[in-house]
Amino acid sequence: MDEQKLREEEDDRMVNEAFQHLLDTYLKSHHRKKVDLITKAFNFARKAHDGVRRLSGEPYIMHPIAVAQIASEEIGLGSTSICSALLHDVVEDTDYTVTDIENIFGPKIAQIVDGLTKISGGIFGDKTSSQVENFKKLLLTMSDDIRVILIKISDRLHNMRTLGSQLPHKQYKIAGETLSIYAPLAYRLGLNKIKEELEDLSFSYEHPEECALIKQRLDEMHGNLKSIYDDFVGPISAELDRHGINYTIKARIKRPYSIWKKMQTKHVSFEDVFDILAVRIVFTPKDPKDEVAECMQIYAYVSSPYTEHPERFRNWLRTPKSNGYQAVHTTLMSKAGKWIEVQIRSERMDEIAEQGFAAHWKYKDGEKTSEESESELDKWLQTIKEILDDPQPSGMDFLDTIKLNLYSNELFVLTPKGDVRKMPVDSTVLDFAFTIHTFVGTHCIGAKVNHKLVSVNYVLRGGDQVEILTSKDSQVKREWLDIATTAKAKNKIQALLRREDREKQKDGERILTEFLNTHEMDASSMNVDKLCALHELKNREQLYTAIGRGDINLGETDIDHLREKKESKQWSRYLKKIFRRNGQSEPDETANETPLPKIDRKKPLILNEENIRHYLMGECCHPIPGDDVLGYFDDSGRITIHKRQCPEANRLKTADGNHILAAQWDTHKHLRFPATIRIEGIDHTGVVLQITTILSQQLNVNIRRLTIEARDGIFQGEINLEVHDVEDVRIICRDLKKIEELKLVTRIS
């Protein structure tokens, strides 16, 4: 038997086993058994994709089967979704049409496949405009049938599980999209388990060394954590057993990405992340109608043997989170002196927490909670539609606005009539006003919170009763953009300001044209661009608006500048100012003397002492050798180097991923780079001398700037240094931590 025949037989065996596993999973579910329909979809897709292979080398049909498996097993979807998942790439990759799918499998499956086809190939295309349009399509399909996005999330999860076969620059693009869009979508739809896996997989590709190190530390802690867990749950189990509760209890270890993110945002070390261990209790209620009361009773049993943290009790039973999550959380002090969070929820709550809105369909009959959760989903989708009705002027702004609406912790506030409204944490009075109505937000002048007058920038707290005050004379203000925190409020404010700006732009353009005509000059693109440079504005729209508002009064300085030659030194200085205002380093004039080598996107960009002058270092994140970095090339051919976790890099990976380059350092401690270290500690005579002695004498580090501020016996400060690489920073932080008074030493840029 020849090798080709053996391979075909092995492929057939692998495909048949995968499909049988899918059927076995489906048959164990609560859904109506439509095995014939699923088998028909499988055979159709298998034939359509016959002979095609993935980059990994396996038959392409393995991907649709895997997506269907995730949709069935991990999200809990039924036969319609399974068939749609099996067929999701047929229209995109073969000659079959949506009409063909409708004729063979009916209108519902065809509608879902059509929705998936419209957003296929990832959310984003080659240009920003198409990226935003494709993202809008994805959001709009959610209101047509939520199963479209659930299958798309399944598709992305399988792509992330098999991302190793892609080239590095594509890995960064796909991982960036996943962290920015798909993980937040999964969270918002209640798919917590999938959200965590998407985050961890993205983390493993973007920061492989740090991911591996955190996993290693968790493995090393396993024995100690198990001992703490066993000692902690012993009294709890005894108490629950004594009261005849039917329950399971298990440890919940914080995920690597979650740990790393906390280390970054809190500027703490791995050792200082205190909530690595949590405990989850899932109980079977004696009477499903009384599960909320029983949950609170279990909370009383659980907390009785321990001291409870007074500020870390959370109750989402009567008022679930917007993604349907219900539970009670409390934090207790263990005998080992560690705070441990305990999560308590019923089996129904647990399934909804893992499978999100898909699980609600299982509990739909007669369950008020599922109706409430579906209502919350409808409210969220309505907010998305409102944002889509007021499109942002740029793709980046649109994506930022949507992301504000994906991830948000919640608090509950009351209307004057006592109705409960959910708001994101850190929401202001202004945010609340816009949730009521755009007119109310536009004319808001303040509020009565708990019967006391407050301003529009008052930050709401859980339990506040809010009455919005309005005035017909009040209008939207530009500074409100710094006060509003919710996507809806920011979007409405921006839309109103853009409408106002358009009128001012028309006035400004007319004033500028008349001014130039008076001086026998025309409003050519060159003249307008030179005035933009003079006034340090990014584009002509900003110039027109500033003139229309009266912020710029045109005069002789403008005419003198227009009469200068473009090549003058003054013009060059203005260009550099534009670069700086756009967050770019000033261009290296010597870099143009030697042309850049041709970029091979299949290989990482190597950054060494010889070529580094050709590239710009991101002013937003100040990368240095040893940082995980990537490159971004703009339409002018300039390449900027960013840290992979830099917020600007995350935006670029999400919105312009096709311009991302993989990059690696190959420096040898010949060049120095700026780095900033943050320090905090106990104020003590001589501590600054100790710091400077270690840096300048022991480590021979050049200190560029040192700022210290002390108050009430505590000091904090920043040290700006010149270092060769990340290893230098690690050594500096390690040695500074030896000073007893220093309690925090961490790099911030």
N, C-alpha and C positions, 0 to 999 in steps of 0.2 A: 504494500500500500504506500503510495507516494506521500510526501510531506504535506502537500496541499490538501489532500483528502483527509489526512489526520487532523489538520488544523480546522477544516470545516466541521468534522465530527465533534471536535472539542468545543467549537463555537456553539454548535447546536445543543450540546449537552448543557453548557453554561447558560444559554438563553432559556432553555426549557426549565431548568432548575430555578432560575430567577423568577420566571413567570408563575411557576407552581407555588413558590413561596408567597408571591403576591396574592394568588387565589386563596391559599391557606389562611393568610392574614385577614382577607376580606370575609371569608366564611366564618371566622371567629367573631366578627363584628356584629352590631345590632341592626345593621342595615338589611333591607330586603335583598334577597339573594338573586342577582341577575348575572349569573356566571356566563350564560350564553352571550350576552351583550358584551361583557368584558373580553371574552375569548375572541369574539368577532373583531373588536377594536385592536386587540393584540395582533391577530393574524394580518389585519389590514396594514397596521403600522410596520410590522415585520417585513411584509412584501414591499412596502413603499421605500423603506430604508435599506433594502437588500443590497449587499456589496459595499456599503458605506461603513467606514470605521472612524472612531474618535482618535484624537491625538495620542491617547494612551494605547491604541492598537486594538482595543476590544470592539466588537460589532456595535454599530451605532444604536441599535434597538435596545442595548443594555441601559442607555441613558433614559429613554422614556419609561422603561420598566422601573428603574430606580426612582424616578420622579413620582410615578404612580404609587410605589411602595411607601414613600415618605408621606404622600397625601393620605393614604389609607391608614398606615400604622401609626404615624407620629402626629397627624392632625385629625384623623378620624373621619375623613370624608367618604362618601359612598360611591355607588357605581357610576353615576354621571360624571363625577370628578375623576374617577379612576380612568374611565374611557377618554375623557378630555386630556388627561395627563399622558396617556399612551399615544394620543394623536397630536400632541401639542406642537410638534415640529414638522408635521406632514405637509401642511400648506406652505410653510416657509421654505422647506428644503426640497420639495418634490413638485411634480406637475399637477398634483391634485389641487382643487379649489375648495373654498368654503361651501360652495353649492354642492360639490360632490359629497362632502361630509354631511351636509344637511339631508341629501337624498338617501344616504345609507344609514345615518345614525340619528336623524331627527334634528329639529330646530334648536333645542336647548344645548346639546353637545356642540353643534355647529357655532352657536353664539359664543360659547366659552372658548372654543378653539380660535375663533375669529379675534376675540379679545386678546388671547395669548399671542397670536400672530402679529397683531399691531404693535406689541411691545417686545417683540422677539429680538434676539441678539444683544440682550442687555438693555438697560433703560436708554442708553445714550448712543448717538451716532458720531459722525465726524466733526460736526460744527455745533457751536453753542446753541444756535436757534433750533436745530433739529433735536438737540438734547432736551431742551425745555419742552418742545412739542411732544416728544415721546414720553416724557415724564407726566405731562398733562394727560396723555392718553391712558397711561397706567392708572392715574388717580380717577379718571372718569369711568374706567371700566369697573372700578370698585362699586360704584353706585348702580351699575347695570346688573352685576352679579359678583358678590364678594368672593365667590369661588375662583374667579380669574386670578386675583392677587394671591390667594392661598396656594394655588397651583404654581404660580410664578415664584413664590417664596420656596416651595418645594424644589423647583427647578434650580434656583440659586443655591440652595443648600447642597444639592448633589454636585453642582459645578464647583462649589468651594471644597467639597470633600475630595474632588479629583483635580484640584488646581495645580498640582505638582507637574502636570504635563505641559503647562503653559510656559512661555518665556517670561523672564523676570519682570519686564516693564508691563506686561499684561497682567501678571499677578498683582502688581501694585495698583493698577487701574481697577481690577475686579474687586480686590480687597477693599480699596477705598470706597467704591460704590456700595459694597456690602455694609461697611461700618456706617456710612452716611445715610443710606436709604433703606436697605433691606432689613438690617437688625432693628432700627427704630420702627419700621412697619410691623415686623413680627411682634415687637413689644406692644405696640398700640393695638394689635389684634389679639393680644393675650397669649401669644405663643412663646412663653417665657423660655422653655427648654431649647427651642430652635433659636431664639434670639441669642441665648448664651453660647450655643455652639457656633453660630455665625461670627460672633465676636471673637471667640477663641481661635477659630480657624483664620480669620483675618489677621489677628495678632501674631499667629505663628509664621505668617508669610511676611508681614511688615517688620517685625522685630524678633527674628528667630532666636537670637542669642538670649535676649531677655526673657522670652517665653520659656525657653529650655531651662534657664536658671530658676525661674519661679516654680516650674514643675519639679525641678530637683529639690528645691527647698521644701515644697509640700510633701514630697516623698520622704525626705529626712525627718519631717515633723510627724509623720503618720503614727508612729508608736506613741509619741507624747500626746497627740490629739485624741487617739483612741482611749488612752488612759483617762484623760480629762473628761471625755464623753461618757465613758462607763461610770465614772464616779458621779457625774452630774445627773445622768438619767435614772440612776438607781432609786433615789427617793421619789422621783416623779412617777416612775413605773409602779412603785409600791402604792402610791396614793391613788393612781388611776385604777389599779387592780382592786384595791379595797372598795372602790365605788362601782365596780362592775362595768367599767367602760370598755367597749370593744374598739381597739385602736392598734395602729402600728406607729413605731417611733424610729427615726433614723437620723444620722448625722447629715448635715448639709455643709459641704466645704466650699468656701468662696472660690469662684472660678479664676483662672490665671489672668484673663484680661481685666476682670473686675478689680483684682488686687493691684495690677500694674496701673490701672487708671486712677485708683485711689492714691497710689504712691506719687503719681504725676500731679494730680490736682491738689493734694494735701502737702506735697513736698516732704514726704516721710519715707523712711526706709521700710523694707519688708518686715523687719522686726516690730515696727510701730503700727502695723495694720492689725488692730486688735480684734476685729470681727471675722476672722478667718473661719471659725467654727460656729455653726448654728444648729439648732435642733428643730426638726419638723414632726409634728404629731398630726396624723390623719385618722379620724375616727368614723365609725359607722353609727349614725344616729339611731337611737331607739325608736324615734318617730320623726320622719323627714320633715313634718310640719313644725317640729320644735327644735330643729337643728341649730338655729341661732341661739336660743336659750341654752341648749346643751353645750354649745361652744363656749359661752361665757361661764358656764358652770365648770367646764374643764379648765378654763383659764384660772379660776379660783383654786382648783385642786393643785394645778401645776405650780402656781406662785407661792403657795402656802409654805413649802419647806425653805424658801430662799428670800433674800432681800431683792426687791424689785427696783429697777432704775426708774426714778420718778418722771423722767422726761422722754422715755422711749416706749411708751405704750401706744399702740396703733390699733384702731378698730374700724375695719371695713365691712362689717356684717350688714348693718341696715342700709348703709350707703356705699355700695361697691365702687372701686376705681372705674374709670371710664372704659377700661378694657375688660371689665367684668370680674376683676379679681376681688374675692371675698376671703377674709381671714382675720384672726386676731394675732398681733405680734406683741410680745413683751420681752424685756431684756432683764436677765436675772444674774446675780453675783454667785459664781460657783465657789465651792470650798477651796479651789485652787487660786482664788483671787482674780478670776477672769470673768468679764462680762460676757454672757452668752445669750444670743437672741433665740427665742422660742416662737415658732410659727404654729398656729393651731387652726385646722380647717377640716371640714367634713370631706367624705369621699367625692361628693359632687363638686364641692369647691376646689378640691385638688385637681380633678379632671379638667375643670374649666381653667384653672391656673396654668395647666400644661398645654391644653389644646385650644384655649381661647374660645372665640365665637363659634367655631365648629362644634365644640362640645355642647353649646347651648341648644343646638338642634336636637340633641339626644334628650334633653330635659324640657323640651318646649311645651309638651302637653300639660296645661294647668299650672305651670310654674310661673309665678309672678316675677321671680328674679330674672328669668331668661327674657321676659318681655321688657323689663327695665334695662337689661344689658343691650338688647337689640335697639331700644330707644336711644341709648347712649351712642351706639354705633351710628344710628341715623343722624344724631346731632353732629357727630364728628364729620360724617360725610357731607352734611350740609355746610359745615364750616369750610371744608375743602372746596366745595362748589363756589362758595362766596369768594374765596381767594382766587379761584380760577376766573371768576367774572371780572376781577380787577388785576389783569396781568402786570407783572413787574417789568420795568424797562430793560433789565438785564437778566440773563439766565442765572447768574450767581445770586442776585437778590431774590429771585423766585424760589430757588432751592433753599436759601436761608430761611425764607418766610415759612415754607412748608415744614422744614425741620423743627422750627419752633413749636409746631403743632403735633409733632410726633412724640418726642421725649418730654415728659413733664410730670414731676411729682405734684400731688394735688392737695388742696385744702378745701374746706367747706365753709361757705359764708351764707348768711341769711338775708332775704329781702325784707322790707318793712312788714310784709304780711306773714313772715315766718317760713317762706318757701326756701328750700336748700338749693344752692347753686354751687357747682364744682368749678374751682379756679386753679390754675397752676400756682405752685408755690412762688412767692415774690411778685404776685400780681398786685397792681396798684388800683386805686379808685378809678383812674382813667380806663384801665383794662375792663373793669367791671361795667363801666358806663357803656362801652362799645358792645359788650355781650347783650345788653338790653336792646339797643337799637343804634344804628349809625347816627340818627338825629340826636339822640341823647348824648352819645359820645362827643359829637361835634360841638355841642353847646354846653358841655359839662364845665362847671366852675368850681366844683368841690363836692363834698358829701357830708352827711351826718353818719358817723360810724359809732354805733352804741350811744346814739343821741348827742354826740359831741361833734362840732364842726372840724373838718380836716380838709387839707388841700388835695388837688388831683394826684399828687405824687405820694400820697400816703400808701404804705405797703400793708396790704390786708393780712390779717391773721385768722387762723381757724376759729370759727364761732362768731366772727364779727357780724353785726347786723348793719346793713348798708342801705342808705337812702341817698340817691344821686340828686344833686342840685344842679339846675340848668338855668341859662339865661339866653334869650334870643340874640343878645348883643355879642355873646361869646362866639369866637370862631377858632378853627383848628390852628395850632401854632407849631412852628418847626421844632421847637424844643421839646414838644410832646414825644418825638421819636426817641428821646433819651429817657422818657418816663414810662412809656408803654413797654410791656414785656411779652404780651401774647401776640401770636401771629395775626389774629383777626384785627386787633387794634392797630398794630403797626401797618398792616396792609391798607386799612381804611384811611389812616392818617396820610400815608404816602400817596394814595390815590387822590385825596383831596388837595394835597400840596402840589402834586403834578398838574392838576387842573388849574390851580392858581399860577403855577410856574409857566404853563403854556401861554397864559395871558400876558404875564410879565415878559416872557421871551419875545412875543410879538412886539410889545412896546419897545424892548431893548434893541431889537433888530432895526426897527424903524428909526429910533434915535441915533444908532450908530451909522446907518446909511446916510441920514441927513447930515450928521457931523462930518463924515468923510467927503460927501459931496461939497459941503461948504469949503473944504480945504483942497478941492479939486483932486480927490483920490476916490478910488472905488472900493466897494466892500468885497474884494476878492478873497479867495480862500487863504492865500498867503498872508494878506494883511490881517485877516481875522485871527489866524493862527499865531502871528507875531504878537498881537495884543493879548491873546491867551497866555503866551509865555511871559509877557511883561507883568501881567497881573497874577501870575502863578495859578492859572486855572487850567483844568484838564481838557476842556472842550469848549466849542463855541456856544453850546446851549447854556453852559454855566456863565459864560461871558454875557450873553444876551440877557439872562435872568438878572445878573448882578447890575447891569446897566438899567434894566427896566425897574428894578426895585429902588434904584438910587444909591446902591452900595458903591458904584463906580461912577465918578463924574469925569467925563472925557475932557481932556485939555491939551496944552502944548506938549506935555511930556509924551503923550501918546503919538502925536504927529512926529515929534523928533525921533521917537523909536522906530516908527514906520519908515522913515527916510534913511535909516542906517542900512548898511549892506547885511544881508543874511549871514554872510560868512564872518562877520565881525566877532571879536572876542566877547562883546556884550551878549550877542545872540547865543553864543556857545554856553555862556553862563546860565542863560535862561533855560536852555535845553536841559542842562544838568539839574536845574531846580525841578523841572518837570519829572525827570527820572526819579529824583528823591521823593517827590510828592506821591509818586506811584508806588512807593515802597521798594524801588530798585536802587542798587548802588550806582554811583556815577560810572559811566562807561570808561573802560580802560583804553585811552587813546592808542597805546602801544599795541593793544591786542589786535588792532586792525592790520598791523604790519605783516603778520604771519597768518595766513588763512587757516581756519579750523579744519582739521582732518574730517573727511566724510563720516557721518554718523552711521553706524551699523546698529539698528535698533534691536537686533537679535543678541547683541553682546552688551554687557554693562559698560557704562562710561567710566573710564579709569581716571581718577583725580590724583595727579602727582605734582611734584614741584615744578616740572617743566610746562605743564599745560594749564595749571590752575588759574593763571592770569586771564585766560580766555573766558572764564565763567564768572557770573555774578553770584555772590553769596547772599541768600535771602536775608534782608534786613528784619524780617518778621521773626526769625528763629535763630539766626547766627550759628549755622552749623560749623562744627569743627571736626577734624579727623577722628574717627572712631564712632561718630554718630551714624545711625542708620539714615541714609540719605537717598534722594532721588533727584533727577533733573527734570526741568520743564523748559521746552523750547517754544518761544512765542512766534508770532507771524513774521517778526523781523529777523528771526534766526538766532536771537540771543538765548543763551541757556542759563537758567538760574538754578542754583542748588538749594534744596530745602531739606530740613529734617522730615522724615516720613510722618511723624506725628504732629508736625506743624499744622495749625488750623488752616493756613493758606494752602498748604500742600493737600490737605484733606478736601478742600473745596475744588482744587484743580483736578484731583483724581476723580472726583465725582462728576464735575461738569465739563472737563476737557481732557479726559483720560487718554485720548489718542496722541496727546503731546507730551506724555510722561516717558521719561527715560530711566532705566535702571542705572544706578551709579555706585561706585565703590572707591574707597580711599586707598591710595598706595603712597603715602607720605612717610618720611623717615626722620621726623623730628628736626627738620631743617627750617621750617617756617613756624611763626607764632601767630596765634589767633586769639581774639578777645573772648573771654568767658566771664560770666557773672555768678557769684556765689552768695547765697543768702544765709545770714547767721542770726540766731536768736539765743538769748541766754540770760543768766543772772548778772546784774550789774555789780562789778567788783573792781576795786582799785587795781590797776595794772593789767586788766584783761586785754585791752587794746595792744599794749606792749607785747604781751604773749603772742597775740595773733600775728602782729607784724614781724616779730622775731622768727617765728616758725616759717613764715612765708619768704621773707627776704634773706635770712641768714641760713636756715637749715635747708630750705628747698630752692633757694636762689630764684624766686619767682618775682617778676616785675609787676608791682602793684600800680595800676593805672588810676584807680580811684577807690577811696574808702569812705563810706558814709555810715555813721553810727548815730542812733537816736535812743536815748534812755529816758524812761519814765516809770516812776513807782517801783524802782528796784529791778526793772526788766529792761533789757536793751535789744534792739534789732537793727540790722544794717545790711548793706550790700558791699561786696568787694569785687571790683572789676579788675581782672588779671589778664596777663598774656601767657598762654599755654601752647604746648605743641599739639596736644590731642586729649581725648577723653581720659586716657590713662593718667595723665598729669592731674586732671581734675579729681579723679578717684583718690590719688595719693594725697592731694591737698586736703580733701574732705576727711580722709582717714586720720591724718595727723592733727588737723584742727579739732577733731572730736576728742582728742586726748586731753584738751583743756577742760577741766572739770566744770567750769562755769558755762560752757557752751552746751546748749540742749538741742539745737537744730543747726545742721550744716548741710546745705543742699545746693546744687547748681540749678539756676532758674533760666539761664540762657547761655 
